[in-house]
Amino acid sequence: LYLSPSLTVVLLGRIVMGFGVAVSAIADVSYLHEISPPEWRGSIVSVNEACISLGFLVAYIVGYFVTSVDPVEGWRSIFGLSGFIAVIQFIGMLAMPESPVWLREQGRKEEADDALMMINGGNGWIRGGSGSGSGFVDEDCVGDTGETPSTLYASIDDSHPQREIPVDDDRTPASRIIKMWRDTLESIKQYIKEMYEHRRQVTIAVFLAVAQQFCGHTNILNYAPEITQQIGFDSASKYTLGITIIIGTIKFVITCFVIWRIEFLGRRSLLLGGLLTIAVSTMMLSITFWHQERHGQNEYMNSFSATVALVGMVGVAAGYAASFAPLTWLLISELFHTKFRGRALGSSTIITYLSAAIVSFCFFSIQKQLGPSVPFTIYFAVSVLSTIFAALAVPDTGGKDPDEIEVHMKKMRFWRWVHGETSLWGRSESQAYLVGQPSGKQMQLV
């Protein structure tokens, strides 16, 4: 991109860069989940989003100063600096250990032990607890505390089968091709079967992947200068880019705070609180643009509308930073077992990028065809529906393994309604159910 001689090369470079970002986005969350001790998993996985927010913020600031110095060719310097940072990151990643969970599933037990020793600073297979924090084993495959690697591996062989090495039996090329197609079809059938068995988790993953884009955050952040221009700011004013930097800063600070307190506040509470904030903020934006459509602009209304719209833009960024930003990939990684987690994260990433493309491409077209307020009205409606769905169907995954999450999920009102066990809104004979110990000492009304 830095040396590109034409627009065609620029577009090709962006496609290649997008492919690399997509692949890394699939891998990084799964990797962080598998190397994290359970008591710190929420914070460690969410650090990924904090780094993304910081990267956007730094890009805005650097872009502001570079384009001020060289408005015509400054973009080349930005891409060149990004490439230099990517090289440093690549060199640093060469020293990272492979995921011990993945190594174990491949039957490479000694390498898995070595990776855990490296990650834990020499402590090896020690399960993290509330008082230690010095080591861990992924709870999807851990036995009782104190088990040795050999006994632990023996206890998980059934649930995590190792990959068998195929043996060449000198069959003809035609039979090998037939077997390849049969194996492919069998894999597809197995994938569909697993999707059905995890249909609740899949539904939640798709919801998170789509809703985080259709809440409007991406457009409000990326098109902040254009939106501020629509509400009365001069397009040539430095305030427009300054507002983008302010929004990015607020988003980064809130994301860092959520990472610090995520285990205390709880994933479900953060998701619902963030969605409500986004809903109120998009409603403010919708009303502001609708009022301008109906009553035009004057000096007083420009000032008032700008203030309300800016509060709404900041509110969307803040709500997103407290909910979707740190929680989307964390919740998806915690909903699924290790053997299905990678495919779930990969599929969710594809859905997220497709949703982002649709939302971005349609923003100005919808404003032009239907009115400036319509996109924000759509974002408001999506946010309200998302809040309702999250309240009725998304469990808190903190401190639970996928099996415990599955049990808790089946008790939630939406999934009981899907199976005809209760009504969605009204009271029913099974409205109160026990959450926690079987003895019924802990009771929660849902």
ABEGO torsion letter per residue (X at the ends): XAABABAAAAAAAAAAAAAAAAAAAAAAAAAAAAABBAAAAAAAAAAAAAAAAAAAAAAAAAAAAAAAABAAAAAAAAAAAAAAAAAAAAAAAAABBBBAAAAAAAGBAAAAAAAAAAAAGGAEBBBBBAAAGABBBBAAABBBBGBBAAAAAAAAAAABBBBBBBBBAGBBAAAAAAAAAAAAAAAAAAAAAAAAAAAAAAAAAAAAAAAAAAAGAAAAAAAAAAAAAAAGBBAABAAAAAAAAAAAAAAAAAAAAAAAAAAAAEAAAAAAAAAAAAAAAAAAAAAAAAAAAAAEBBAAAAAAAAAAAAAAAAAAAAAAAABAAAAAAAAAAAABBAAAAAAAAAAAAAAAAAAAAAAAAAAAAAAAAAEAAAAAAAAAAAAAAAAAAAAAABBBABGBBAAAAAAAAAABAAAAAAAGABBAABBBAAABBBBEBAAGABBBBX
